[in-house]
Amino acid sequence: MLQQLYIKNFTLIDELDIELHPGFSVITGETGAGKSIILGAIGLLLGQRADSKSIKQGADRCVIEAHFDLSRYDLKPFFDENDIEYDDHDTIIRRELTAAGKSRAFINDTPVALTMLKELGDQLMDVHSQHQNLLLNKQDFQLNVVDILANDSKELEEYQQCFANYQQKTKELNQLREEIERNKQNADFLQFQYDELEAAQLVEGEQEELEQQSETMSHAEDIKTALYEADNALNGDESGVVSQVKSAYNALNGISKVMPKTAELTERLDSCRIELKDIADEVSQLLERTDFNPAELDNINNRLDRLYELEKKYHVETVEELIQQRDDLKLKLSHIENSDEAVSEMEKEVAKLRSLCAQRAETISTMRRATADNMRSQLAQRLEQLGMPHARFDVSITKTELGKNGQDSISFLFSANTSTPLQPVSQVASGGEIARVMLSLKAMISGAVKLPTIIFDEIDTGVSGKIAEKMAQIMQEMGRTERQVISITHLPQIAALGSHHYRVSKEETKNGTVSHMTELNNEERITEIAQMLSGSDISDAAIQNAKELLKI
């Protein structure tokens, strides 16, 4: 829960450092004193978008910081998942704005994105302002309330995953049908393309090999001449290198006995002769095999021209890509031939997923209907406590097509008395009645969700007297269950029941208007509540009345 709030240079606030407490607290102050400014600062901590105009005039930046005690709430997984240091007794959220328009957010001094700040803020605090009463008109809000009270988040998550799979598979089925229809319309053309590529008898690596052969045969005359000259130089009868080396070898070998030093030279010449003889033989064989055949070169070039033509036609660069296109065409033609079977198989998959979604949706619907029964009775009891003994409340659940949230359409129905038929709450409830319905719903929700802090901003609009006291008692009750409830109010009956009382005020200084927030002691509370009762001129009767409200 919120332990401390620090605000510096935010609109009319120079600097505010206030300690807050568990249980039920109230904030009072004249209209325009700055209560909405404090809520605006808290909103920034919860991830709302910032405006550099919010910075106090003359300051270059503003800072808003809050300290939370999370020891009673299971929020450590959030910190572990996001690699943020966790301190359950003192978690610090900070937001900084600069006059240049820059905004930074921190959780325990770790810089974080605004989305992460909002994700944590949603688990720490709920700020209920007057305009939120309008949410009662929204079906999404009504459905969310029922789901919270039904505690069906696990079932809803499983359903939504199943529904996402169903939607994806349905999309794939439609795409398959469209593809098959297109392919059927182009079947003759696809068959022609496949036949053309199949008839080409494509072979991987063929193009490179043919290009090499073409290059070689295009220089056949030069090759043959070079081989002939090399062969003659090596194998000539008298002048050939092999013959000359053999003669040198014979000459030195003849004197090796009388001149031993020539023996080593003889061995070296013999090695050279053997190597040269091998080279000469290979050159001779190449010469014999090398023959220029213009017809074969024409065949090779014609084959290459065909391959180049197909590559250009099918917008590819290699034979391997042509082979891939041929195989793809074969697959498409196979799909056309087996299209009915393929569609039938996928339709079975879609039907199976839809059936599973319907089963899970029905489980959720059952939980929602049971919750709706409980809501009818609980809301009636709470509204009776709030001065509406004849009020009736109902949750209408009608079956719809499967959607993101199941198969239910939710509508809250309301009637303030027994003679008026139930109608959608937004159409028949007055402002005060809506405020009481919303408070009752919030009280029920708070029992289902362990939310650390709830702030009510003038939820008492349209009520007074005993009803206001009953509303305060409900907020007191909410604040007793490991929760912090703060009410911004103009009603003395509510202000008197707070365990802690804060007053927001403003004063004119030489630097302009400045807002302050202070915690009141018992004497100050008496004066504040008496002023709320009688206005600026506080009478003795108002003082006495304030003491009675405070039970002092």
C-alpha positions in Angstrom: 0.0 0.0 0.0 1.0 3.6 -0.5 3.2 4.7 2.4 4.6 8.0 1.3 4.0 10.5 -1.6 6.5 13.1 -2.7 5.7 15.7 -5.3 8.0 18.5 -6.4 7.3 21.3 -9.0 4.1 19.9 -10.3 1.6 22.6 -11.4 0.7 24.4 -8.2 2.7 22.2 -5.8 6.2 23.5 -4.8 7.0 20.5 -2.7 4.9 18.0 -1.0 6.1 15.1 1.2 3.3 13.3 3.0 3.0 10.0 4.8 -0.1 7.9 4.3 -1.5 5.1 6.4 -3.4 1.8 6.1 -7.1 1.6 6.5 -9.6 4.3 5.5 -8.3 7.9 5.0 -10.1 11.0 3.7 -8.9 14.0 1.9 -10.9 17.3 2.0 -10.5 20.8 0.8 -12.3 23.6 -1.0 -13.0 23.3 -4.7 -9.9 24.3 -6.7 -7.5 23.8 -3.7 -5.5 21.2 -5.6 -7.0 17.8 -4.9 -7.2 17.1 -8.6 -3.6 18.1 -9.0 -2.6 15.4 -6.5 -4.7 12.8 -8.4 -3.0 14.0 -11.6 0.4 13.4 -10.1 -0.6 9.9 -8.9 -1.9 9.3 -12.5 1.5 10.0 -13.8 3.0 7.4 -11.4 0.4 4.9 -12.8 1.7 5.4 -16.4 -0.5 8.1 -17.8 1.0 10.3 -20.5 2.8 13.4 -19.4 2.6 17.1 -20.5 5.5 19.4 -20.0 2.9 22.1 -19.1 2.3 20.3 -15.9 5.7 21.4 -14.6 5.5 24.4 -12.2 6.2 27.6 -13.9 9.9 28.6 -13.6 11.1 25.1 -12.8 13.1 23.0 -15.2 11.7 19.6 -14.1 9.3 18.0 -11.7 9.6 14.8 -9.7 6.8 12.5 -8.4 7.8 9.6 -6.2 5.8 7.1 -4.1 6.9 4.4 -1.6 4.8 1.2 -1.4 4.7 -1.6 1.2 4.1 -4.8 -0.8 4.8 -7.3 2.0 1.2 -8.6 2.0 0.9 -8.9 -1.8 2.3 -11.5 -4.1 4.0 -9.2 -6.5 7.6 -10.6 -6.5 7.1 -12.5 -9.8 6.6 -9.2 -11.6 10.0 -8.0 -10.4 11.7 -11.3 -11.2 10.3 -11.4 -14.7 11.4 -7.9 -15.4 14.8 -8.2 -13.7 14.1 -5.4 -11.2 15.4 -5.4 -7.6 12.6 -6.3 -5.2 12.1 -4.7 -1.7 8.7 -5.8 -0.4 8.7 -3.2 2.4 9.8 -0.2 0.4 9.1 -0.3 -3.4 9.8 3.1 -5.0 8.1 4.3 -8.1 9.4 7.6 -9.6 8.4 9.7 -12.5 10.5 12.7 -13.7 9.4 15.3 -16.3 11.6 18.0 -17.8 10.6 21.4 -19.3 12.1 20.1 -22.6 9.3 17.5 -22.8 11.4 14.4 -21.7 9.9 11.9 -19.4 11.6 9.1 -17.4 10.2 6.4 -15.2 11.9 4.3 -12.5 11.0 1.3 -10.4 13.4 0.9 -7.5 15.9 3.1 -9.3 15.8 0.9 -12.4 14.8 2.9 -15.6 11.7 1.3 -17.1 9.4 1.9 -20.1 6.0 3.6 -19.4 4.2 0.4 -20.3 6.0 -1.5 -17.5 5.2 1.3 -15.1 1.5 1.1 -16.0 1.6 -2.7 -15.7 2.8 -2.4 -12.1 0.6 0.5 -11.3 -2.5 -1.4 -12.3 -1.6 -4.0 -9.6 -0.9 -1.4 -7.0 -3.7 1.2 -7.1 -7.2 1.8 -8.5 -8.2 5.5 -8.8 -12.0 5.8 -9.1 -12.9 9.3 -10.4 -16.4 10.6 -11.1 -16.0 10.0 -14.9 -15.5 6.3 -14.2 -19.1 6.1 -13.2 -19.7 6.3 -17.0 -18.0 3.0 -17.3 -21.2 1.5 -15.9 -22.6 2.0 -19.4 -20.0 0.0 -21.1 -20.6 -3.7 -21.7 -16.8 -4.4 -21.6 -16.7 -3.0 -18.1 -19.8 -4.9 -17.0 -18.3 -8.2 -18.4 -15.0 -7.5 -16.6 -16.7 -7.0 -13.3 -18.5 -10.3 -13.6 -15.3 -12.1 -14.6 -13.4 -10.6 -11.6 -16.1 -11.7 -9.2 -16.4 -15.1 -10.9 -12.6 -15.6 -10.5 -12.5 -17.2 -13.9 -9.2 -15.7 -15.1 -7.5 -19.1 -15.6 -10.5 -20.5 -17.5 -10.7 -17.3 -19.6 -7.0 -17.4 -20.4 -7.3 -21.0 -21.6 -10.4 -20.2 -23.6 -8.7 -17.1 -25.3 -5.7 -19.3 -26.3 -8.1 -21.9 -27.7 -10.1 -19.1 -29.5 -6.9 -17.6 -31.0 -5.9 -21.1 -32.3 -9.4 -21.5 -33.7 -9.2 -18.1 -35.5 -5.8 -18.8 -36.9 -6.9 -22.2 -38.2 -10.0 -20.7 -39.7 -7.9 -18.1 -41.4 -5.7 -20.8 -42.8 -8.7 -22.7 -44.1 -10.0 -19.6 -45.9 -6.6 -19.0 -47.4 -6.5 -22.6 -48.6 -9.9 -22.3 -50.2 -8.9 -19.1 -51.9 -5.6 -20.6 -53.1 -7.3 -23.7 -54.4 -9.9 -21.5 -56.2 -7.1 -19.4 -57.8 -5.2 -22.5 -58.7 -8.3 -24.2 -60.3 -8.8 -21.1 -62.4 -5.1 -21.3 -63.5 -4.9 -25.1 -63.7 -4.3 -25.2 -67.4 -1.6 -22.6 -67.2 0.1 -24.3 -64.2 0.0 -27.6 -66.1 1.6 -26.0 -69.1 4.4 -24.5 -67.0 5.0 -27.8 -65.2 5.1 -29.8 -68.5 7.6 -27.3 -69.9 9.9 -27.5 -67.0 9.5 -31.3 -66.7 10.3 -31.7 -70.4 13.5 -29.7 -70.0 14.9 -32.6 -67.9 16.7 -30.3 -65.5 19.7 -31.5 -63.6 21.4 -29.8 -60.7 24.9 -28.5 -61.6 24.2 -29.0 -65.3 24.6 -25.4 -66.3 28.0 -24.9 -64.7 29.3 -28.1 -66.3 28.0 -27.1 -69.8 29.4 -23.6 -69.5 32.9 -25.1 -68.7 32.6 -27.5 -71.7 31.6 -24.6 -73.9 34.5 -22.5 -72.8 36.9 -25.3 -73.4 35.6 -26.3 -76.9 35.5 -22.6 -77.9 39.3 -22.6 -77.6 39.9 -26.1 -79.0 42.3 -25.0 -81.8 44.5 -23.0 -79.4 44.5 -26.0 -77.0 45.4 -28.5 -79.7 48.3 -26.3 -81.0 49.7 -25.9 -77.5 49.5 -29.7 -76.9 51.1 -30.5 -80.2 54.0 -28.1 -79.5 54.5 -29.5 -76.0 54.3 -33.1 -77.3 56.9 -32.4 -80.0 59.2 -30.7 -77.5 59.0 -33.6 -75.1 58.8 -36.6 -77.5 60.7 -35.4 -80.7 62.9 -38.2 -82.1 66.2 -36.4 -81.8 65.5 -33.1 -80.2 62.8 -34.1 -77.7 63.6 -33.4 -74.1 63.0 -37.0 -73.0 65.4 -38.2 -75.7 68.0 -35.6 -74.8 67.8 -36.4 -71.1 68.1 -40.1 -71.8 71.3 -39.4 -73.9 72.8 -37.3 -71.0 71.9 -40.1 -68.6 73.6 -42.7 -70.8 76.7 -40.6 -71.2 77.2 -40.0 -67.4 76.3 -43.5 -66.6 79.1 -44.8 -68.9 81.7 -43.0 -66.8 80.3 -43.4 -63.4 82.7 -46.3 -62.6 85.8 -44.3 -63.4 84.4 -41.1 -62.0 82.3 -41.9 -59.0 81.2 -38.2 -58.6 78.9 -38.6 -61.6 76.9 -41.4 -59.9 74.7 -38.9 -58.0 74.1 -36.8 -61.1 73.1 -40.0 -62.9 70.5 -40.8 -60.3 69.1 -37.3 -60.5 68.9 -37.4 -64.3 67.1 -40.7 -64.1 64.5 -39.3 -61.7 64.0 -36.3 -64.1 63.8 -38.7 -67.1 61.1 -40.8 -65.4 59.0 -37.6 -64.5 59.4 -36.1 -67.9 58.4 -39.4 -69.5 55.2 -39.4 -67.4 54.4 -35.8 -68.4 55.2 -36.6 -72.1 52.9 -39.6 -72.1 50.0 -37.5 -70.5 50.5 -34.7 -73.0 50.4 -37.3 -75.9 47.1 -38.8 -74.5 45.5 -35.3 -74.2 46.6 -34.6 -77.8 45.0 -37.8 -79.0 41.8 -37.2 -77.1 41.4 -33.5 -78.0 39.3 -33.1 -81.1 37.3 -30.2 -82.2 33.7 -31.2 -83.0 31.6 -28.1 -84.1 28.4 -30.2 -83.8 28.9 -31.0 -80.2 29.7 -27.4 -79.4 26.5 -26.4 -81.1 24.6 -28.9 -79.0 26.1 -27.6 -75.8 25.4 -24.0 -76.7 21.8 -24.8 -77.7 21.3 -26.5 -74.4 22.7 -23.5 -72.5 20.5 -21.2 -74.6 17.4 -23.2 -73.5 18.4 -23.1 -69.9 19.0 -19.3 -70.1 15.6 -18.8 -71.8 13.8 -20.8 -69.1 15.6 -18.8 -66.3 14.6 -15.5 -67.9 11.0 -16.7 -68.4 10.6 -17.8 -64.8 12.6 -14.9 -63.3 15.3 -17.0 -61.7 19.1 -17.2 -62.1 20.0 -20.9 -61.6 18.8 -24.4 -62.7 18.3 -25.2 -59.1 15.7 -22.5 -58.8 14.0 -23.8 -62.0 13.8 -27.2 -60.4 12.3 -25.7 -57.3 9.6 -23.9 -59.4 8.9 -27.2 -61.2 8.4 -29.0 -57.8 6.2 -26.1 -56.5 4.0 -26.4 -59.6 3.8 -30.2 -59.1 2.7 -29.6 -55.5 0.0 -27.0 -56.5 -1.3 -29.4 -59.2 -1.4 -32.1 -56.5 -3.4 -29.8 -54.2 -5.8 -29.1 -57.0 -6.3 -32.8 -57.6 -6.6 -33.5 -53.8 -8.2 -30.1 -52.9 -11.5 -31.6 -51.6 -9.6 -33.9 -49.3 -7.3 -31.2 -48.1 -10.2 -28.8 -47.4 -12.1 -31.6 -45.7 -9.2 -32.4 -43.3 -8.7 -28.7 -42.4 -12.5 -28.3 -41.9 -12.4 -31.2 -39.4 -9.5 -29.4 -37.5 -11.5 -26.1 -37.4 -14.6 -27.9 -36.2 -12.7 -29.7 -33.5 -11.2 -26.4 -32.3 -14.6 -24.7 -32.4 -16.1 -27.5 -30.4 -13.3 -27.2 -27.8 -13.8 -23.4 -27.6 -17.6 -23.9 -27.2 -17.0 -26.3 -24.3 -14.6 -23.9 -22.6 -16.9 -21.0 -23.2 -19.8 -22.9 -21.7 -17.7 -23.5 -18.5 -17.1 -19.8 -18.3 -20.8 -19.0 -18.9 -21.7 -21.4 -16.0 -19.3 -19.5 -13.7 -20.7 -16.2 -14.9 -24.3 -17.2 -14.3 -23.5 -18.4 -10.8 -21.7 -15.1 -10.1 -24.7 -13.2 -11.5 -27.0 -14.9 -9.0 -24.7 -13.9 -6.1 -24.4 -10.3 -7.5 -28.2 -9.9 -7.5 -28.6 -10.7 -3.9 -25.4 -8.9 -2.7 -26.1 -5.7 -4.6 -29.7 -5.7 -3.3 -28.4 -5.9 0.3 -25.7 -3.2 -0.2 -28.1 -0.9 -2.0 -30.6 -1.3 0.8 -27.9 -0.3 3.3 -27.3 2.8 1.1 -30.9 4.0 1.4 -32.4 2.1 -1.6 -34.6 -0.6 0.0 -36.7 -1.2 -3.1 -33.9 -1.1 -5.6 -33.5 -4.1 -7.8 -30.4 -5.2 -9.7 -30.0 -7.9 -12.2 -27.3 -9.2 -14.5 -28.7 -10.2 -17.9 -26.6 -12.8 -19.7 -27.5 -13.6 -23.3 -25.7 -16.1 -25.5 -23.8 -14.7 -28.5 -21.5 -16.0 -31.2 -18.1 -17.1 -29.9 -15.9 -14.1 -29.4 -12.7 -13.0 -27.7 -14.4 -13.2 -24.2 -16.6 -16.2 -24.7 -20.2 -16.5 -25.8 -21.9 -14.1 -23.4 -23.3 -10.6 -23.7 -23.6 -8.9 -20.2 -26.0 -6.1 -19.3 -26.5 -4.6 -15.8 -30.2 -3.9 -15.2 -31.5 -1.6 -12.5 -34.7 -0.3 -11.0 -34.9 2.1 -8.1 -38.3 0.8 -7.0 -40.7 -2.1 -7.4 -43.1 -0.4 -9.8 -40.5 0.3 -12.5 -39.3 -2.5 -14.8 -35.7 -3.4 -14.9 -33.8 -1.5 -17.6 -30.1 -1.0 -18.5 -28.6 0.8 -15.5 -27.3 3.8 -17.6 -30.8 4.6 -18.8 -32.6 4.7 -15.5 -30.2 5.4 -12.7 -29.5 9.0 -11.5 -26.1 10.2 -10.6 -26.5 9.5 -7.0 -27.9 6.0 -7.7 -25.0 5.2 -10.1 -22.5 6.3 -7.4 -24.0 3.9 -4.9 -24.1 1.1 -7.4 -20.5 1.7 -8.4 -19.4 1.8 -4.7 -21.2 -1.4 -4.1 -19.5 -3.1 -7.1 -16.1 -1.7 -6.0 -16.6 -3.1 -2.5 -17.4 -6.5 -4.0 -14.5 -6.4 -6.4 -12.1 -5.4 -3.6 -13.1 -8.6 -1.8 -12.1 -10.6 -4.9 -8.9 -8.8 -5.8 -6.1 -8.1 -3.5 -5.5 -4.5 -4.7 -3.3 -2.6 -2.2 -4.8 0.9 -2.6 -8.1 2.3 -3.8 -8.7 6.0 -4.2 -12.3 7.3 -4.5 -12.6 10.8 -6.0 -15.9 12.2 -4.9 -17.8 9.0 -5.4 -20.3 10.5 -3.0 -21.7 12.8 -5.7 -25.5 13.1 -5.4 -25.8 11.7 -1.9 -25.8 13.3 1.6 -26.7 12.7 5.2 -27.3 9.1 6.3 -26.5 7.7 2.9 -23.1 9.4 2.9 -22.4 7.9 6.3 -23.4 4.4 5.0 -21.1 4.9 2.0 -18.3 5.8 4.4 -18.9 2.7 6.5 -18.6 0.6 3.3 -15.3 2.3 2.6 -14.2 1.7 6.2 -15.0 -2.0 5.8 -13.0 -2.1 2.6 -10.0 -0.6 4.4 -10.0 -3.2 7.1 -9.1 -6.1 4.9 -5.3 -5.5 4.3 -6.2 -2.6 2.0 -5.8 1.1 1.9 -8.8 3.2 1.0 -8.6 6.9 0.4 -11.7 9.0 -0.3 -11.6 12.6 -1.6 -14.9 14.0 -0.3 -16.9 17.2 0.3 -19.2 15.5 2.8 -18.6 15.8 6.5 -20.3 12.5 7.2 -17.7 10.7 5.2 -14.8 12.8 6.3 -15.6 12.1 10.0 -15.2 8.3 9.6 -11.7 8.4 8.2 -9.0 7.0 10.4 -6.7 9.7 9.0 -7.7 13.0 7.6 -5.8 15.2 5.2 -6.6 18.7 4.1 -5.6 20.2 0.7 -5.4 24.0 0.7 -3.9 26.8 -1.4 -2.3 30.1 -0.6 -1.2 33.1 -2.6 2.5 33.9 -2.4 4.8 36.3 -4.1 5.6 33.5 -6.6 1.9 32.7 -7.3 -0.7 30.3 -6.0 0.7 27.3 -4.1 -1.1 24.1 -3.0 -0.4 22.2 0.3 -1.6 18.9 1.8 -1.4 18.3 5.5 -2.5 15.6 7.9 -4.9 17.0 10.5 -4.9 16.3 14.2 -8.1 16.0 16.3 -8.6 19.7 16.9 -7.9 20.5 13.3 -10.3 17.8 12.2 -13.1 19.3 14.3 -12.5 22.7 12.7 -12.4 21.3 9.2 -15.6 19.3 9.6 -17.4 22.1 11.3 -16.4 24.3 8.3 -17.8 21.7 5.9 -21.0 21.7 7.9 -21.6 25.5 8.2 -19.2 27.3 5.8 -16.6 29.8 6.6 -18.4 31.2 9.7 -18.1 28.3 12.1 -20.8 28.3 14.7 -20.7 26.6 18.1 -23.5 24.3 16.9 -21.3 23.3 13.9 -18.4 22.6 16.3 -20.6 20.4 18.5 -22.0 18.6 15.5 -18.5 18.0 14.2 -17.5 16.4 17.5 -20.6 14.2 17.4 -19.7 13.0 13.9 -16.1 12.4 15.1 -17.4 10.7 18.3 -15.1 13.0 20.3 
